[in-house]
């Protein structure tokens, strides 16, 4: 890490993995399952027919790419807890702020994507209701994957800034005063 800039390869990989997760989340939103209600004329039972379930796979893909992006940056920086100490100053303060913010947005993005993939995959195929009043087919609410995609982008941006300030804060040598033993009196 020359001059506290960080590795360009790490920046590139974090951005590419984050944008890939964003793309998968957008694809999942566009391919959400929709349902139509049908009534069986012979038995008079109401049931739901769902189209393809490919959005759950896209949602899981978005989760995995976002997880790999976040794991990469946390592995390189050793989660800020291990490794070289951070030098005092504004770089250390910004590093801590971006670290905490990236974790919060990461957890929100993962929650949105996981719950979206799970809910999209859960379907009620048949219901044995005769003359059901107010019957509706359960489907994923619009915008869950979009929310996950937005938080993935925000997490990626915060991770890039976190890595940049972390590199600056660890570039300076921190002198830790030594404790000396007293001589014999």
PyMOL commands that set and color helices and strands:
alter all, ss='L'
color gray80, all
select helices_A, chain A and resi 2-4+8-30+54-76+78-80+90-121+144-171
alter helices_A, ss='H'
color red, helices_A
select strands_A, chain A and resi 35-39+45-50+126-130
alter strands_A, ss='S'
color yellow, strands_A
deselect
rebuild
show_as cartoon
